[in-house]
Amino acid sequence: MGKIKLNPGAVIAPVPAVMVSCGRPGEKPNIITIAWTGVINSDPPMTYISVRKERYSHEIISETGEFVINLTTEDLAFATDWCGVKSGRDFDKFSERNLTAVESQVVACPSIGESPVNIECRVTEVRELGSHDMFMAEIVSVSADESIMDEAGALHFEKAGLMAYCHGHYYSLKREEIGRFGYSVMKPKTRRRYDARKRADSRRHARSRARRK
């Protein structure tokens, strides 16, 4: 099958669809939906969001130097889209979408209570790139719902019902695991344990789906 040449463009997909909360002291907090975000460093943990200058949240984050990345789920899809097309200049987005503004652990702006994972960030650098400004930030705190944590303190994102964004559309992420980091070079004994765990997880998910019907 041949290839068709396209013009240069932002065609990396899928990408996260996150709700970023921010706010200035004494004012109503705001939420902006962001797809241009990701990890840029491990130690220290760092992330970024890219925001157009004309967006209301741009001036807030520029002034405060703080924001929270709130991961989104299938249940939050409508609110995520709505917060991306409405302006915080005109609406109180927390109130309009019945979202809970909860006190963050470190930063002054609130997190979204309905989000399964809240990632608190402090801006370290702003880069003007053209259509967007990139806010590079250090991750200073992370909070996660107890429902997606195990007894060992590990996060199980597959339990959260996360969603992704792909060129104008939102998609739910399937629970079925394809593999894990390093599975291509596993030793046979490790692979047998890994395959057995995958089968057990699949049966557990099937029973869970059956109970919900």
Secondary structure, 3 states (H helix, E strand, C coil): CCCCCCCCCCCCCCEECEEEEECCCCCCCEEEEECCEEEEECCCCEEEEEECCCCHHHHHHHHHCEEEEECCEHHHHHHHHHHHHCCCCCCCHHHHCCCCEECCCCCCCCEECCCCEEEEEEEEEEEECCCCEEEEEEEEEEEECHHHECCCCCECHHHCCEEEEECCEEEECCCCCCCCCCHHHCCHHHHHHHHHHHHHHHHHHHHHHHHHC
